[in-house]
Amino acid sequence: MKTIIALAAAGLLLGGCSSSVVNPQDDPIVIDLTGKPVNYVEKKLGLPNKRSETRSGAMVWVYLDREKGISAKECKVTLSIRNDVIENVIVATDNQSLLSMVSSSCERIRKELGIAS
């Protein structure tokens, strides 16, 4: 019986599981970036991975932070920018394995913003 449980646990770890989470708005990334000028984020994070514009004229910038391997995870920080000021920040994470849930997400972005994990 112990062998079956061990094999099932190993299968879950190796096979991975996927869960997508939008972190609450009290995330330090949200707090740090909201209301800042666009040149602040350009200086800290560089140019975004993706850019688009909404019908209302707001710019949307997306920064991605991906980790591969056994602790695979993805972090996506989406910024809504109007009049060169960051109006809204959304942090979304996707843990792709059980091991990825152990460590914090968005590590590179947090490091570049000077936010402790």
Kinemage of the C-alpha trace (Angstrom):
@kinemage 1
@onewidth
@group {chain A} dominant
@subgroup {mainchain}
@vectorlist {calphas} color= white
{ca met a 1} P 0.000 0.000 0.000
{ca lys a 2} L 2.859 2.372 0.838
{ca thr a 3} L 4.329 1.723 -2.604
{ca ile a 4} L 1.097 2.771 -4.328
{ca ile a 5} L 0.915 5.984 -2.301
{ca ala a 6} L 4.582 6.752 -3.021
{ca leu a 7} L 4.078 6.141 -6.751
{ca ala a 8} L 0.978 8.340 -6.802
{ca ala a 9} L 2.839 11.144 -5.012
{ca ala a 10} L 5.789 10.840 -7.393
{ca gly a 11} L 3.415 10.902 -10.364
{ca leu a 12} L 1.821 14.099 -9.139
{ca leu a 13} L 5.204 15.741 -8.602
{ca leu a 14} L 6.576 14.721 -11.972
{ca gly a 15} L 3.325 15.109 -13.907
{ca gly a 16} L 2.630 18.453 -12.343
{ca cys a 17} L -0.562 20.210 -11.686
{ca ser a 18} L -1.718 23.517 -12.950
{ca ser a 19} L -3.422 26.175 -10.942
{ca ser a 20} L -3.860 29.775 -11.904
{ca val a 21} L -4.178 32.457 -9.276
{ca val a 22} L -4.758 36.177 -9.390
{ca asn a 23} L -3.131 37.501 -6.249
{ca pro a 24} L -5.013 39.920 -4.017
{ca gln a 25} L -4.509 43.624 -4.657
{ca asp a 26} L -2.405 43.965 -1.484
{ca asp a 27} L 0.536 42.277 -3.253
{ca pro a 28} L 3.717 44.358 -2.763
{ca ile a 29} L 4.153 44.574 -6.548
{ca val a 30} L 0.718 46.203 -6.875
{ca ile a 31} L 1.408 48.572 -3.991
{ca asp a 32} L 4.829 49.554 -5.370
{ca leu a 33} L 3.745 50.221 -8.964
{ca thr a 34} L 0.262 51.758 -8.649
{ca gly a 35} L 0.359 55.523 -9.188
{ca lys a 36} L 3.986 55.594 -10.320
{ca pro a 37} L 5.066 57.270 -13.579
{ca val a 38} L 5.753 54.968 -16.522
{ca asn a 39} L 9.464 55.867 -16.524
{ca tyr a 40} L 9.729 54.329 -13.016
{ca val a 41} L 8.721 50.874 -14.288
{ca glu a 42} L 10.868 51.275 -17.423
{ca lys a 43} L 13.886 52.053 -15.241
{ca lys a 44} L 13.234 49.126 -12.860
{ca leu a 45} L 11.955 46.405 -15.236
{ca gly a 46} L 12.906 47.616 -18.712
{ca leu a 47} L 10.564 47.347 -21.661
{ca pro a 48} L 7.539 45.029 -21.335
{ca asn a 49} L 7.240 41.610 -22.948
{ca lys a 50} L 3.932 42.649 -24.550
{ca arg a 51} L 2.226 45.966 -25.269
{ca ser a 52} L -1.244 46.867 -26.455
{ca glu a 53} L -3.716 49.724 -26.335
{ca thr a 54} L -7.357 49.653 -25.245
{ca arg a 55} L -10.215 51.353 -27.062
{ca ser a 56} L -10.350 53.953 -24.312
{ca gly a 57} L -6.744 54.910 -25.025
{ca ala a 58} L -5.037 53.251 -22.055
{ca met a 59} L -1.811 51.402 -22.707
{ca val a 60} L -1.462 47.855 -21.378
{ca trp a 61} L 1.997 46.519 -20.621
{ca val a 62} L 2.657 42.907 -19.642
{ca tyr a 63} L 5.785 41.669 -17.880
{ca leu a 64} L 6.405 37.904 -17.730
{ca asp a 65} L 8.565 35.985 -15.275
{ca arg a 66} L 8.845 32.277 -16.131
{ca glu a 67} L 10.712 29.467 -14.435
{ca lys a 68} L 11.174 26.081 -16.083
{ca gly a 69} L 12.025 22.687 -14.703
{ca ile a 70} L 10.685 20.785 -11.729
{ca ser a 71} L 9.475 23.979 -10.020
{ca ala a 72} L 7.922 25.443 -13.196
{ca lys a 73} L 5.774 28.510 -12.712
{ca glu a 74} L 4.766 31.652 -14.519
{ca cys a 75} L 4.074 35.137 -13.227
{ca lys a 76} L 2.350 37.800 -15.294
{ca val a 77} L 2.225 41.441 -14.169
{ca thr a 78} L -0.214 43.506 -16.225
{ca leu a 79} L -0.096 47.299 -16.034
{ca ser a 80} L -2.803 49.673 -17.221
{ca ile a 81} L -1.239 53.042 -18.041
{ca arg a 82} L -2.988 56.333 -18.817
{ca asn a 83} L -1.302 59.749 -19.178
{ca asp a 84} L 2.081 58.136 -18.369
{ca val a 85} L 0.851 57.009 -14.914
{ca ile a 86} L 0.245 53.398 -13.856
{ca glu a 87} L -3.458 53.227 -12.965
{ca asn a 88} L -3.951 49.522 -12.318
{ca val a 89} L -1.706 46.523 -11.655
{ca ile a 90} L -2.749 42.862 -11.832
{ca val a 91} L -0.451 40.047 -10.691
{ca ala a 92} L -1.389 36.574 -11.941
{ca thr a 93} L 0.525 33.378 -11.234
{ca asp a 94} L 0.371 29.899 -12.700
{ca asn a 95} L 1.957 27.134 -10.614
{ca gln a 96} L 2.640 24.252 -12.958
{ca ser a 97} L 3.821 21.700 -10.383
{ca leu a 98} L 3.461 20.981 -6.686
{ca leu a 99} L 7.054 22.082 -6.062
{ca ser a 100} L 6.386 25.490 -7.604
{ca met a 101} L 3.870 26.234 -4.865
{ca val a 102} L 6.633 26.074 -2.240
{ca ser a 103} L 8.578 29.111 -3.466
{ca ser a 104} L 7.236 32.586 -4.126
{ca ser a 105} L 6.301 33.658 -7.614
{ca cys a 106} L 7.511 36.691 -9.548
{ca glu a 107} L 10.973 36.401 -7.982
{ca arg a 108} L 12.803 38.249 -10.781
{ca ile a 109} L 10.257 41.075 -10.869
{ca arg a 110} L 10.264 41.405 -7.066
{ca lys a 111} L 14.084 41.489 -7.046
{ca glu a 112} L 14.276 44.194 -9.720
{ca leu a 113} L 11.697 46.306 -7.864
{ca gly a 114} L 13.608 45.840 -4.594
{ca ile a 115} L 10.746 43.990 -2.899
{ca ala a 116} L 11.541 41.166 -0.479
{ca ser a 117} L 9.900 37.824 -1.327
